[in-house]
Amino acid sequence: MIFSYHFLIFLLKVNHEEFCREIREAGMKVGIALKPKTEIDDRIRKLIESHAVDHILVMTVGMDNFVNFDLQMTIIQ
């Protein structure tokens, strides 16, 4: 049984709120994954503030395989 479903928000061209609701209706927790340089824009902020997501995965390695913890802490803050 799958307990949670994380998706890369920048890859999906769908209504994110509805997508999150469908995941919840399937009995799973919802998570979004953010790339290291992802800007927290209005759509991401709305998902977080409306509690549409249960988990936020902040990836620590970019395409260049370089870990930038300072950038991750900026995203988390």
mmCIF file as gemmi writes it, N, C-alpha and C atoms, coordinates in Angstrom:
data_model
loop_
_atom_site.group_PDB
_atom_site.id
_atom_site.type_symbol
_atom_site.label_atom_id
_atom_site.label_alt_id
_atom_site.label_comp_id
_atom_site.label_asym_id
_atom_site.label_entity_id
_atom_site.label_seq_id
_atom_site.pdbx_PDB_ins_code
_atom_site.Cartn_x
_atom_site.Cartn_y
_atom_site.Cartn_z
_atom_site.occupancy
_atom_site.B_iso_or_equiv
_atom_site.pdbx_formal_charge
_atom_site.auth_seq_id
_atom_site.auth_asym_id
_atom_site.pdbx_PDB_model_num
ATOM 1 N N . MET Axp A 1 ? 0.836 -1.182 0 1 0 ? 1 A 1
ATOM 2 C CA . MET Axp A 1 ? 0 0 0 1 0 ? 1 A 1
ATOM 3 C C . MET Axp A 1 ? 0.884 1.25 0 1 0 ? 1 A 1
ATOM 4 N N . ILE Axp A 2 ? 0.496 2.226 -0.785 1 0 ? 2 A 1
ATOM 5 C CA . ILE Axp A 2 ? 1.239 3.487 -0.842 1 0 ? 2 A 1
ATOM 6 C C . ILE Axp A 2 ? 0.64 4.443 0.178 1 0 ? 2 A 1
ATOM 7 N N . PHE Axp A 3 ? 1.496 5.049 1.016 1 0 ? 3 A 1
ATOM 8 C CA . PHE Axp A 3 ? 1.018 5.929 2.072 1 0 ? 3 A 1
ATOM 9 C C . PHE Axp A 3 ? 1.141 7.409 1.729 1 0 ? 3 A 1
ATOM 10 N N . SER Axp A 4 ? 2.076 7.742 0.843 1 0 ? 4 A 1
ATOM 11 C CA . SER Axp A 4 ? 2.211 9.147 0.453 1 0 ? 4 A 1
ATOM 12 C C . SER Axp A 4 ? 2.652 9.235 -0.998 1 0 ? 4 A 1
ATOM 13 N N . TYR Axp A 5 ? 2.366 10.384 -1.595 1 0 ? 5 A 1
ATOM 14 C CA . TYR Axp A 5 ? 2.695 10.61 -2.999 1 0 ? 5 A 1
ATOM 15 C C . TYR Axp A 5 ? 3.314 11.998 -3.114 1 0 ? 5 A 1
ATOM 16 N N . HIS Axp A 6 ? 4.571 12.047 -3.537 1 0 ? 6 A 1
ATOM 17 C CA . HIS Axp A 6 ? 5.27 13.31 -3.745 1 0 ? 6 A 1
ATOM 18 C C . HIS Axp A 6 ? 5.36 13.574 -5.242 1 0 ? 6 A 1
ATOM 19 N N . PHE Axp A 7 ? 5.187 14.82 -5.629 1 0 ? 7 A 1
ATOM 20 C CA . PHE Axp A 7 ? 5.324 15.154 -7.039 1 0 ? 7 A 1
ATOM 21 C C . PHE Axp A 7 ? 6.167 16.406 -7.209 1 0 ? 7 A 1
ATOM 22 N N . LEU Axp A 8 ? 6.853 16.459 -8.33 1 0 ? 8 A 1
ATOM 23 C CA . LEU Axp A 8 ? 7.65 17.631 -8.684 1 0 ? 8 A 1
ATOM 24 C C . LEU Axp A 8 ? 6.703 18.667 -9.266 1 0 ? 8 A 1
ATOM 25 N N . ILE Axp A 9 ? 6.489 19.73 -8.529 1 0 ? 9 A 1
ATOM 26 C CA . ILE Axp A 9 ? 5.464 20.702 -8.893 1 0 ? 9 A 1
ATOM 27 C C . ILE Axp A 9 ? 5.723 21.351 -10.243 1 0 ? 9 A 1
ATOM 28 N N . PHE Axp A 10 ? 6.979 21.525 -10.605 1 0 ? 10 A 1
ATOM 29 C CA . PHE Axp A 10 ? 7.293 22.215 -11.852 1 0 ? 10 A 1
ATOM 30 C C . PHE Axp A 10 ? 7.028 21.348 -13.081 1 0 ? 10 A 1
ATOM 31 N N . LEU Axp A 11 ? 6.846 20.041 -12.902 1 0 ? 11 A 1
ATOM 32 C CA . LEU Axp A 11 ? 6.608 19.153 -14.038 1 0 ? 11 A 1
ATOM 33 C C . LEU Axp A 11 ? 5.137 19.017 -14.406 1 0 ? 11 A 1
ATOM 34 N N . LEU Axp A 12 ? 4.253 19.262 -13.455 1 0 ? 12 A 1
ATOM 35 C CA . LEU Axp A 12 ? 2.828 19.034 -13.692 1 0 ? 12 A 1
ATOM 36 C C . LEU Axp A 12 ? 2.133 20.297 -14.159 1 0 ? 12 A 1
ATOM 37 N N . LYS Axp A 13 ? 1.468 20.191 -15.273 1 0 ? 13 A 1
ATOM 38 C CA . LYS Axp A 13 ? 0.7 21.31 -15.826 1 0 ? 13 A 1
ATOM 39 C C . LYS Axp A 13 ? -0.779 21.042 -15.562 1 0 ? 13 A 1
ATOM 40 N N . VAL Axp A 14 ? -1.124 20.888 -14.29 1 0 ? 14 A 1
ATOM 41 C CA . VAL Axp A 14 ? -2.499 20.6 -13.884 1 0 ? 14 A 1
ATOM 42 C C . VAL Axp A 14 ? -2.904 21.57 -12.785 1 0 ? 14 A 1
ATOM 43 N N . ASN Axp A 15 ? -4.157 21.499 -12.38 1 0 ? 15 A 1
ATOM 44 C CA . ASN Axp A 15 ? -4.622 22.253 -11.226 1 0 ? 15 A 1
ATOM 45 C C . ASN Axp A 15 ? -4.059 21.566 -9.988 1 0 ? 15 A 1
ATOM 46 N N . HIS Axp A 16 ? -3.092 22.182 -9.347 1 0 ? 16 A 1
ATOM 47 C CA . HIS Axp A 16 ? -2.386 21.54 -8.237 1 0 ? 16 A 1
ATOM 48 C C . HIS Axp A 16 ? -3.298 21.269 -7.042 1 0 ? 16 A 1
ATOM 49 N N . GLU Axp A 17 ? -4.222 22.187 -6.747 1 0 ? 17 A 1
ATOM 50 C CA . GLU Axp A 17 ? -5.129 21.972 -5.621 1 0 ? 17 A 1
ATOM 51 C C . GLU Axp A 17 ? -6.005 20.743 -5.85 1 0 ? 17 A 1
ATOM 52 N N . GLU Axp A 18 ? -6.531 20.625 -7.057 1 0 ? 18 A 1
ATOM 53 C CA . GLU Axp A 18 ? -7.371 19.477 -7.39 1 0 ? 18 A 1
ATOM 54 C C . GLU Axp A 18 ? -6.557 18.181 -7.371 1 0 ? 18 A 1
ATOM 55 N N . PHE Axp A 19 ? -5.339 18.239 -7.88 1 0 ? 19 A 1
ATOM 56 C CA . PHE Axp A 19 ? -4.468 17.067 -7.887 1 0 ? 19 A 1
ATOM 57 C C . PHE Axp A 19 ? -4.194 16.597 -6.456 1 0 ? 19 A 1
ATOM 58 N N . CYS Axp A 20 ? -3.914 17.543 -5.564 1 0 ? 20 A 1
ATOM 59 C CA . CYS Axp A 20 ? -3.673 17.205 -4.157 1 0 ? 20 A 1
ATOM 60 C C . CYS Axp A 20 ? -4.919 16.582 -3.53 1 0 ? 20 A 1
ATOM 61 N N . ARG Axp A 21 ? -6.066 17.131 -3.838 1 0 ? 21 A 1
ATOM 62 C CA . ARG Axp A 21 ? -7.329 16.605 -3.305 1 0 ? 21 A 1
ATOM 63 C C . ARG Axp A 21 ? -7.554 15.16 -3.778 1 0 ? 21 A 1
ATOM 64 N N . GLU Axp A 22 ? -7.259 14.885 -5.046 1 0 ? 22 A 1
ATOM 65 C CA . GLU Axp A 22 ? -7.428 13.535 -5.576 1 0 ? 22 A 1
ATOM 66 C C . GLU Axp A 22 ? -6.493 12.541 -4.884 1 0 ? 22 A 1
ATOM 67 N N . ILE Axp A 23 ? -5.287 12.982 -4.598 1 0 ? 23 A 1
ATOM 68 C CA . ILE Axp A 23 ? -4.333 12.114 -3.883 1 0 ? 23 A 1
ATOM 69 C C . ILE Axp A 23 ? -4.869 11.793 -2.494 1 0 ? 23 A 1
ATOM 70 N N . ARG Axp A 24 ? -5.361 12.824 -1.793 1 0 ? 24 A 1
ATOM 71 C CA . ARG Axp A 24 ? -5.939 12.619 -0.46 1 0 ? 24 A 1
ATOM 72 C C . ARG Axp A 24 ? -7.144 11.686 -0.515 1 0 ? 24 A 1
ATOM 73 N N . GLU Axp A 25 ? -7.998 11.879 -1.52 1 0 ? 25 A 1
ATOM 74 C CA . GLU Axp A 25 ? -9.191 11.031 -1.65 1 0 ? 25 A 1
ATOM 75 C C . GLU Axp A 25 ? -8.811 9.572 -1.898 1 0 ? 25 A 1
ATOM 76 N N . ALA Axp A 26 ? -7.613 9.345 -2.437 1 0 ? 26 A 1
ATOM 77 C CA . ALA Axp A 26 ? -7.12 7.982 -2.64 1 0 ? 26 A 1
ATOM 78 C C . ALA Axp A 26 ? -6.514 7.41 -1.359 1 0 ? 26 A 1
ATOM 79 N N . GLY Axp A 27 ? -6.556 8.205 -0.276 1 0 ? 27 A 1
ATOM 80 C CA . GLY Axp A 27 ? -6.09 7.721 1.021 1 0 ? 27 A 1
ATOM 81 C C . GLY Axp A 27 ? -4.614 7.933 1.29 1 0 ? 27 A 1
ATOM 82 N N . MET Axp A 28 ? -3.976 8.789 0.513 1 0 ? 28 A 1
ATOM 83 C CA . MET Axp A 28 ? -2.541 9.026 0.688 1 0 ? 28 A 1
ATOM 84 C C . MET Axp A 28 ? -2.274 10.433 1.201 1 0 ? 28 A 1
ATOM 85 N N . LYS Axp A 29 ? -1.123 10.609 1.821 1 0 ? 29 A 1
ATOM 86 C CA . LYS Axp A 29 ? -0.644 11.942 2.171 1 0 ? 29 A 1
ATOM 87 C C . LYS Axp A 29 ? -0.034 12.558 0.917 1 0 ? 29 A 1
ATOM 88 N N . VAL Axp A 30 ? -0.004 13.891 0.879 1 0 ? 30 A 1
ATOM 89 C CA . VAL Axp A 30 ? 0.458 14.611 -0.306 1 0 ? 30 A 1
ATOM 90 C C . VAL Axp A 30 ? 1.768 15.319 -0.001 1 0 ? 30 A 1
ATOM 91 N N . GLY Axp A 31 ? 2.706 15.199 -0.932 1 0 ? 31 A 1
ATOM 92 C CA . GLY Axp A 31 ? 3.97 15.912 -0.787 1 0 ? 31 A 1
ATOM 93 C C . GLY Axp A 31 ? 4.379 16.551 -2.101 1 0 ? 31 A 1
ATOM 94 N N . ILE Axp A 32 ? 5.09 17.668 -1.995 1 0 ? 32 A 1
ATOM 95 C CA . ILE Axp A 32 ? 5.663 18.284 -3.186 1 0 ? 32 A 1
ATOM 96 C C . ILE Axp A 32 ? 7.175 18.264 -3.048 1 0 ? 32 A 1
ATOM 97 N N . ALA Axp A 33 ? 7.838 18.156 -4.171 1 0 ? 33 A 1
ATOM 98 C CA . ALA Axp A 33 ? 9.302 18.166 -4.203 1 0 ? 33 A 1
ATOM 99 C C . ALA Axp A 33 ? 9.749 19.44 -4.903 1 0 ? 33 A 1
ATOM 100 N N . LEU Axp A 34 ? 10.727 20.109 -4.312 1 0 ? 34 A 1
ATOM 101 C CA . LEU Axp A 34 ? 11.246 21.36 -4.861 1 0 ? 34 A 1
ATOM 102 C C . LEU Axp A 34 ? 12.705 21.189 -5.229 1 0 ? 34 A 1
ATOM 103 N N . LYS Axp A 35 ? 13.04 21.604 -6.438 1 0 ? 35 A 1
ATOM 104 C CA . LYS Axp A 35 ? 14.442 21.589 -6.871 1 0 ? 35 A 1
ATOM 105 C C . LYS Axp A 35 ? 15.203 22.654 -6.089 1 0 ? 35 A 1
ATOM 106 N N . PRO Axp A 36 ? 16.543 22.553 -6.041 1 0 ? 36 A 1
ATOM 107 C CA . PRO Axp A 36 ? 17.333 23.497 -5.252 1 0 ? 36 A 1
ATOM 108 C C . PRO Axp A 36 ? 17.093 24.973 -5.57 1 0 ? 36 A 1
ATOM 109 N N . LYS Axp A 37 ? 16.863 25.311 -6.81 1 0 ? 37 A 1
ATOM 110 C CA . LYS Axp A 37 ? 16.707 26.73 -7.154 1 0 ? 37 A 1
ATOM 111 C C . LYS Axp A 37 ? 15.246 27.138 -7.37 1 0 ? 37 A 1
ATOM 112 N N . THR Axp A 38 ? 14.31 26.336 -6.865 1 0 ? 38 A 1
ATOM 113 C CA . THR Axp A 38 ? 12.895 26.649 -7.041 1 0 ? 38 A 1
ATOM 114 C C . THR Axp A 38 ? 12.523 27.891 -6.238 1 0 ? 38 A 1
ATOM 115 N N . GLU Axp A 39 ? 11.907 28.845 -6.907 1 0 ? 39 A 1
ATOM 116 C CA . GLU Axp A 39 ? 11.385 30.028 -6.226 1 0 ? 39 A 1
ATOM 117 C C . GLU Axp A 39 ? 10.04 29.655 -5.6 1 0 ? 39 A 1
ATOM 118 N N . ILE Axp A 40 ? 9.791 30.125 -4.4 1 0 ? 40 A 1
ATOM 119 C CA . ILE Axp A 40 ? 8.501 29.887 -3.76 1 0 ? 40 A 1
ATOM 120 C C . ILE Axp A 40 ? 7.53 30.933 -4.3 1 0 ? 40 A 1
ATOM 121 N N . ASP Axp A 41 ? 6.798 30.56 -5.346 1 0 ? 41 A 1
ATOM 122 C CA . ASP Axp A 41 ? 5.87 31.497 -5.975 1 0 ? 41 A 1
ATOM 123 C C . ASP Axp A 41 ? 4.482 31.374 -5.336 1 0 ? 41 A 1
ATOM 124 N N . ASP Axp A 42 ? 3.521 32.112 -5.881 1 0 ? 42 A 1
ATOM 125 C CA . ASP Axp A 42 ? 2.179 32.15 -5.294 1 0 ? 42 A 1
ATOM 126 C C . ASP Axp A 42 ? 1.487 30.796 -5.28 1 0 ? 42 A 1
ATOM 127 N N . ARG Axp A 43 ? 1.673 29.989 -6.342 1 0 ? 43 A 1
ATOM 128 C CA . ARG Axp A 43 ? 0.986 28.691 -6.367 1 0 ? 43 A 1
ATOM 129 C C . ARG Axp A 43 ? 1.54 27.754 -5.302 1 0 ? 43 A 1
ATOM 130 N N . ILE Axp A 44 ? 2.855 27.782 -5.074 1 0 ? 44 A 1
ATOM 131 C CA . ILE Axp A 44 ? 3.448 26.939 -4.028 1 0 ? 44 A 1
ATOM 132 C C . ILE Axp A 44 ? 3.038 27.455 -2.654 1 0 ? 44 A 1
ATOM 133 N N . ARG Axp A 45 ? 3.108 28.765 -2.462 1 0 ? 45 A 1
ATOM 134 C CA . ARG Axp A 45 ? 2.72 29.362 -1.189 1 0 ? 45 A 1
ATOM 135 C C . ARG Axp A 45 ? 1.259 29.028 -0.861 1 0 ? 45 A 1
ATOM 136 N N . LYS Axp A 46 ? 0.381 29.066 -1.877 1 0 ? 46 A 1
ATOM 137 C CA . LYS Axp A 46 ? -1.028 28.765 -1.67 1 0 ? 46 A 1
ATOM 138 C C . LYS Axp A 46 ? -1.218 27.314 -1.228 1 0 ? 46 A 1
ATOM 139 N N . LEU Axp A 47 ? -0.503 26.382 -1.845 1 0 ? 47 A 1
ATOM 140 C CA . LEU Axp A 47 ? -0.6 24.97 -1.445 1 0 ? 47 A 1
ATOM 141 C C . LEU Axp A 47 ? -0.156 24.774 -0.003 1 0 ? 47 A 1
ATOM 142 N N . ILE Axp A 48 ? 0.901 25.468 0.377 1 0 ? 48 A 1
ATOM 143 C CA . ILE Axp A 48 ? 1.427 25.334 1.74 1 0 ? 48 A 1
ATOM 144 C C . ILE Axp A 48 ? 0.466 25.958 2.748 1 0 ? 48 A 1
ATOM 145 N N . GLU Axp A 49 ? 0.05 27.195 2.48 1 0 ? 49 A 1
ATOM 146 C CA . GLU Axp A 49 ? -0.8 27.911 3.431 1 0 ? 49 A 1
ATOM 147 C C . GLU Axp A 49 ? -2.188 27.301 3.567 1 0 ? 49 A 1
ATOM 148 N N . SER Axp A 50 ? -2.689 26.661 2.518 1 0 ? 50 A 1
ATOM 149 C CA . SER Axp A 50 ? -4.012 26.037 2.584 1 0 ? 50 A 1
ATOM 150 C C . SER Axp A 50 ? -3.952 24.61 3.139 1 0 ? 50 A 1
ATOM 151 N N . HIS Axp A 51 ? -2.757 24.169 3.499 1 0 ? 51 A 1
ATOM 152 C CA . HIS Axp A 51 ? -2.536 22.815 4.029 1 0 ? 51 A 1
ATOM 153 C C . HIS Axp A 51 ? -2.932 21.739 3.027 1 0 ? 51 A 1
ATOM 154 N N . ALA Axp A 52 ? -2.768 22.047 1.742 1 0 ? 52 A 1
ATOM 155 C CA . ALA Axp A 52 ? -3.058 21.065 0.691 1 0 ? 52 A 1
ATOM 156 C C . ALA Axp A 52 ? -1.974 19.995 0.626 1 0 ? 52 A 1
ATOM 157 N N . VAL Axp A 53 ? -0.793 20.305 1.168 1 0 ? 53 A 1
ATOM 158 C CA . VAL Axp A 53 ? 0.301 19.331 1.173 1 0 ? 53 A 1
ATOM 159 C C . VAL Axp A 53 ? 0.679 18.987 2.608 1 0 ? 53 A 1
ATOM 160 N N . ASP Axp A 54 ? 1.082 17.737 2.797 1 0 ? 54 A 1
ATOM 161 C CA . ASP Axp A 54 ? 1.509 17.263 4.12 1 0 ? 54 A 1
ATOM 162 C C . ASP Axp A 54 ? 3.022 17.327 4.275 1 0 ? 54 A 1
ATOM 163 N N . HIS Axp A 55 ? 3.732 17.167 3.165 1 0 ? 55 A 1
ATOM 164 C CA . HIS Axp A 55 ? 5.194 17.107 3.194 1 0 ? 55 A 1
ATOM 165 C C . HIS Axp A 55 ? 5.763 17.995 2.097 1 0 ? 55 A 1
ATOM 166 N N . ILE Axp A 56 ? 6.927 18.559 2.399 1 0 ? 56 A 1
ATOM 167 C CA . ILE Axp A 56 ? 7.676 19.298 1.381 1 0 ? 56 A 1
ATOM 168 C C . ILE Axp A 56 ? 9.086 18.718 1.359 1 0 ? 56 A 1
ATOM 169 N N . LEU Axp A 57 ? 9.453 18.187 0.214 1 0 ? 57 A 1
ATOM 170 C CA . LEU Axp A 57 ? 10.787 17.623 0.037 1 0 ? 57 A 1
ATOM 171 C C . LEU Axp A 57 ? 11.65 18.669 -0.668 1 0 ? 57 A 1
ATOM 172 N N . VAL Axp A 58 ? 12.669 19.156 0.029 1 0 ? 58 A 1
ATOM 173 C CA . VAL Axp A 58 ? 13.592 20.113 -0.571 1 0 ? 58 A 1
ATOM 174 C C . VAL Axp A 58 ? 14.826 19.33 -0.991 1 0 ? 58 A 1
ATOM 175 N N . MET Axp A 59 ? 14.973 19.146 -2.3 1 0 ? 59 A 1
ATOM 176 C CA . MET Axp A 59 ? 16.108 18.385 -2.807 1 0 ? 59 A 1
ATOM 177 C C . MET Axp A 59 ? 17.396 19.165 -2.538 1 0 ? 59 A 1
ATOM 178 N N . THR Axp A 60 ? 18.456 18.44 -2.23 1 0 ? 60 A 1
ATOM 179 C CA . THR Axp A 60 ? 19.703 19.109 -1.864 1 0 ? 60 A 1
ATOM 180 C C . THR Axp A 60 ? 20.767 19.057 -2.942 1 0 ? 60 A 1
ATOM 181 N N . VAL Axp A 61 ? 20.545 18.286 -3.983 1 0 ? 61 A 1
ATOM 182 C CA . VAL Axp A 61 ? 21.548 18.177 -5.033 1 0 ? 61 A 1
ATOM 183 C C . VAL Axp A 61 ? 20.95 18.662 -6.341 1 0 ? 61 A 1
ATOM 184 N N . GLY Axp A 62 ? 21.639 19.596 -6.973 1 0 ? 62 A 1
ATOM 185 C CA . GLY Axp A 62 ? 21.179 20.123 -8.256 1 0 ? 62 A 1
ATOM 186 C C . GLY Axp A 62 ? 21.674 19.27 -9.402 1 0 ? 62 A 1
ATOM 187 N N . MET Axp A 63 ? 21.424 19.74 -10.598 1 0 ? 63 A 1
ATOM 188 C CA . MET Axp A 63 ? 21.828 19.005 -11.797 1 0 ? 63 A 1
ATOM 189 C C . MET Axp A 63 ? 23.338 18.852 -11.896 1 0 ? 63 A 1
ATOM 190 N N . ASP Axp A 64 ? 24.07 19.75 -11.226 1 0 ? 64 A 1
ATOM 191 C CA . ASP Axp A 64 ? 25.526 19.686 -11.267 1 0 ? 64 A 1
ATOM 192 C C . ASP Axp A 64 ? 26.098 18.805 -10.158 1 0 ? 64 A 1
ATOM 193 N N . ASN Axp A 65 ? 25.201 18.102 -9.415 1 0 ? 65 A 1
ATOM 194 C CA . ASN Axp A 65 ? 25.582 17.224 -8.298 1 0 ? 65 A 1
ATOM 195 C C . ASN Axp A 65 ? 26.308 17.971 -7.183 1 0 ? 65 A 1
ATOM 196 N N . PHE Axp A 66 ? 26.044 19.26 -7.061 1 0 ? 66 A 1
ATOM 197 C CA . PHE Axp A 66 ? 26.651 20.082 -6.025 1 0 ? 66 A 1
ATOM 198 C C . PHE Axp A 66 ? 25.617 20.332 -4.941 1 0 ? 66 A 1
ATOM 199 N N . VAL Axp A 67 ? 25.965 20.043 -3.706 1 0 ? 67 A 1
ATOM 200 C CA . VAL Axp A 67 ? 25.061 20.262 -2.58 1 0 ? 67 A 1
ATOM 201 C C . VAL Axp A 67 ? 25.242 21.693 -2.085 1 0 ? 67 A 1
ATOM 202 N N . ASN Axp A 68 ? 24.153 22.453 -2.076 1 0 ? 68 A 1
ATOM 203 C CA . ASN Axp A 68 ? 24.192 23.833 -1.615 1 0 ? 68 A 1
ATOM 204 C C . ASN Axp A 68 ? 23.235 23.98 -0.433 1 0 ? 68 A 1
ATOM 205 N N . PHE Axp A 69 ? 23.74 23.744 0.771 1 0 ? 69 A 1
ATOM 206 C CA . PHE Axp A 69 ? 22.891 23.782 1.949 1 0 ? 69 A 1
ATOM 207 C C . PHE Axp A 69 ? 22.404 25.19 2.275 1 0 ? 69 A 1
ATOM 208 N N . ASP Axp A 70 ? 23.188 26.199 1.941 1 0 ? 70 A 1
ATOM 209 C CA . ASP Axp A 70 ? 22.745 27.578 2.176 1 0 ? 70 A 1
ATOM 210 C C . ASP Axp A 70 ? 21.485 27.879 1.375 1 0 ? 70 A 1
ATOM 211 N N . LEU Axp A 71 ? 21.444 27.425 0.134 1 0 ? 71 A 1
ATOM 212 C CA . LEU Axp A 71 ? 20.265 27.627 -0.703 1 0 ? 71 A 1
ATOM 213 C C . LEU Axp A 71 ? 19.072 26.879 -0.144 1 0 ? 71 A 1
ATOM 214 N N . GLN Axp A 72 ? 19.281 25.647 0.348 1 0 ? 72 A 1
ATOM 215 C CA . GLN Axp A 72 ? 18.188 24.868 0.929 1 0 ? 72 A 1
ATOM 216 C C . GLN Axp A 72 ? 17.626 25.577 2.149 1 0 ? 72 A 1
ATOM 217 N N . MET Axp A 73 ? 18.479 26.139 2.985 1 0 ? 73 A 1
ATOM 218 C CA . MET Axp A 73 ? 17.996 26.826 4.185 1 0 ? 73 A 1
ATOM 219 C C . MET Axp A 73 ? 17.195 28.071 3.808 1 0 ? 73 A 1
ATOM 220 N N . THR Axp A 74 ? 17.564 28.716 2.724 1 0 ? 74 A 1
ATOM 221 C CA . THR Axp A 74 ? 16.795 29.872 2.251 1 0 ? 74 A 1
ATOM 222 C C . THR Axp A 74 ? 15.405 29.444 1.836 1 0 ? 74 A 1
ATOM 223 N N . ILE Axp A 75 ? 15.283 28.326 1.136 1 0 ? 75 A 1
ATOM 224 C CA . ILE Axp A 75 ? 13.978 27.812 0.722 1 0 ? 75 A 1
ATOM 225 C C . ILE Axp A 75 ? 13.141 27.449 1.953 1 0 ? 75 A 1
ATOM 226 N N . ILE Axp A 76 ? 13.749 26.791 2.924 1 0 ? 76 A 1
ATOM 227 C CA . ILE Axp A 76 ? 13.033 26.36 4.117 1 0 ? 76 A 1
ATOM 228 C C . ILE Axp A 76 ? 12.524 27.553 4.917 1 0 ? 76 A 1
ATOM 229 N N . GLN Axp A 77 ? 13.34 28.588 5.015 1 0 ? 77 A 1
ATOM 230 C CA . GLN Axp A 77 ? 12.924 29.77 5.77 1 0 ? 77 A 1
ATOM 231 C C . GLN Axp A 77 ? 11.762 30.439 5.105 1 0 ? 77 A 1
